[in-house]
Amino acid sequence: MSSSPRIPGRRLLQSPGPTPVPDEVLYAMARQPMDLGDPRLDASIAACEAGLRGLLHSDSAEVFFYATNGHGAWEVVVENLLPPGGRVLIPGTGHFSESWALQTEALGRQVIRTPWNPGWPIDTAAVTQALRDDTGQQIVAVFVVHTDTASGITSDLPALRAAIDAAGHPALLVVDAVASLACTPIAMDALPANVLLGASQKGLMTPPGIGFVAVDAKAAAVAARNPAPRFYWDWRPRQSPLSYRKFCGTPPQTLLFGLEAAFALIAQEGEDALYARHRRLAGAVQAAVAAWAEAGALDFFARDPATRSVSVTTITVPEGVDVDALRQVARERFGVAMAGGLGSLTGKAFRIGHLGDSNAATILGCLGAIDAALRVQGIPAGRGGVQAAIDHLVATDD
Ligand SMILES: *Cc1c(COP(=O)(O)O)cnc(C)c1O
């Protein structure tokens, strides 16, 4: 058995998920389980439902929480919305759109993809074209990854909505907001999106283990007509006031107590401040990366600065750089965990997560540690990275 030695002080988790858990959330989970009829459990579930609806700016969406992760939430929408062999359009955003597409195909559905242009967000013109080409209107839904956690790019949801509307196609809009919810504004009813899905361990600052969906009336009607066999994921029996039915069995109580506390923290901070903090910290990371990039080795994966997400920054490295070794030095010597590249970016990029429970101190600590690890590994990087981040934080006080 080998294990790495204890690192004194706090380790920083600057990965894009799971993210650090605030003390308030940890303490809220230090409770005994409850019997399934305990009104305190019902109150906690109701608080999570209200918290999610509030964050989504939806008065009417039905919300369903599951003991699962983001992949489970993907499966939820496939099984509820698509008949066996049914068709869905998945615009290319990178690793996460492709993973969702492969899972959907494994479940016996047909996926139409629009091409992914590496470094760029969704090609909305290709979405309109794919829907226009579907003259028989067989496509049931468009499954969209809002922020692709591998590319670090956020696609423009109103532009995508407009692209669907421009085709005059009735397909539902289903949004994967796993990496964007509680990081950047999403207005489900105003957009509108018909379904939105997420998970507990990213912007919502809770340990992994809860996946959820919000469903509007149009999507619920499509699901009601869908003959696909399903049980655990089925929305219909979950429309019950009884917690045992809502969760198709025992709810993940401990995580729900944590999630309730996380929604309370979000309410306390206020949405505007929450989103401004995410923009500010992302700006600090981007300022550091821009300074590092001046030495010509490192670069942003996202070509257009306006598309760089407030949640995660993907940084490409030149051929010959050992990303895993860099991450190991950052983690074991300097106490900061960051993420590697995924999919086609495996071994070619590293990623800094800056979503959820981060502040100026954790971001500066993270950037300082990565700067140090870059030097230990002899990777050329401009020297002014941390200073540029400080300058950004000093200049940005919104
Ligand atoms: C993390 C993530 C997922 C998958 O979530 P898991 O909980 O790891 O299954 C899906 N979509 C996006 C955008 C993600 O960031």
The ligand as an SDF file (V2000), in Angstrom:
LIG
                    3D

 15 15  0  0  0  0  0  0  0  0999 V2000
  -19.0610   16.7060  -14.6510 C   0  0  0  0  0  0  0  0  0  0  0  0
  -19.9560   16.8350  -15.8290 C   0  0  0  0  0  0  0  0  0  0  0  0
  -20.8020   15.7940  -16.2370 C   0  0  0  0  0  0  0  0  0  0  0  0
  -20.7680   14.4290  -15.6250 C   0  0  0  0  0  0  0  0  0  0  0  0
  -21.0290   14.4530  -14.2890 O   0  0  0  0  0  0  0  0  0  0  0  0
  -20.6420   13.1700  -13.3610 P   0  0  0  0  0  0  0  0  0  0  0  0
  -21.2280   13.5660  -12.0520 O   0  0  0  0  0  0  0  0  0  0  0  0
  -19.1640   13.0920  -13.3640 O   0  0  0  0  0  0  0  0  0  0  0  0
  -21.2760   11.9820  -13.9530 O   0  0  0  0  0  0  0  0  0  0  0  0
  -21.6640   16.0380  -17.2860 C   0  0  0  0  0  0  0  0  0  0  0  0
  -21.6880   17.2180  -17.9120 N   0  0  0  0  0  0  0  0  0  0  0  0
  -20.8670   18.2250  -17.5710 C   0  0  0  0  0  0  0  0  0  0  0  0
  -20.9310   19.5170  -18.3140 C   0  0  0  0  0  0  0  0  0  0  0  0
  -19.9670   18.0680  -16.5270 C   0  0  0  0  0  0  0  0  0  0  0  0
  -19.1450   19.0670  -16.1870 O   0  0  0  0  0  0  0  0  0  0  0  0
  1  2  1  0
  2  3  1  0
  2 14  2  0
  3  4  1  0
  3 10  2  0
  4  5  1  0
  5  6  1  0
  6  7  2  0
  6  8  1  0
  6  9  1  0
 10 11  1  0
 11 12  2  0
 12 13  1  0
 12 14  1  0
 14 15  1  0
M  END
$$$$
